[in-house]
């Protein structure tokens, strides 16, 4: 962000792509948890979450790199 710019939203998703991911049964996964931080900085974490796995096994073979079913765990894919 450059000087003078104003944020248009106060909601953000922060994520980094991991080149060497931890796998569950050869599949990439993510863990969904809900966290809320109030204006005083107090944090609230929902105790219930869930794990999503990719549809296909993860591999670094060149012909598989474009396979979104291997990389993404989003249930809308």
N, C-alpha and C positions, 0 to 999 in steps of 0.2 A: 504494500500500500504506500502511496506517495503522499507527501505533505499536502494538506488541504483537502484530501479525499474524505468523504463521510461514509461510514458503513450503512448499507441499506437494509441490513438484517441483523438481528441479535441471535439468530439460530444458525449453528454450524455443524457440519459433519467433518471430522478430522480422521484421515485414514492414510496410511502409507502402504504401498505395494511391497510385499516381501519377496525378494528374489529366491530365497531359500526357505520356504515356509515349513513349519511343523505340519505334519500330516496325520490324519486319522484314517487308518486302513487305506493308505495311498491316495487319499483325497484331501484337497484343501478344505478349510473350514473357517467359520467365524463364530464368535460368541456375541450374542446380543444381550446387552444389559441396559437398563434405563437409569440415568443419573440426572439429578436436578441440582443446580446451585443457585441459591437465592442471592439477593443484593448484598447481604452481609457476608457472603462467602461460605455459608453453611451448606454442606453437601448431603444430599439424600440419595440413597441407592436402593432401587427396587430389588428385593431378594430373589425374585423369579426372573429367569432369563432363558435363553435357548441357544442351541448350537445348530448351524446350518452347514451342510457339506456340499461340495461340488458334485455334479452329475457324473463326471468322468474322472478317471485316475489322473494324477498329476505326473507329467513327464517333461523333460527338457529336450526331447527329440525335436529337431527342426520342423518336421512336417506337422507337429501337433501344436506349435506355438500360437496359431490363430484360432484354436479351438476354445471358444468362450465357455463351453460347458466344463472345461478343465480348470479354468481360472476363476470363474465367478460362482459365488454361492447364493446369489440373489434368486429368490423364488419366482421372480417375474421373468427370468430368462427362459 
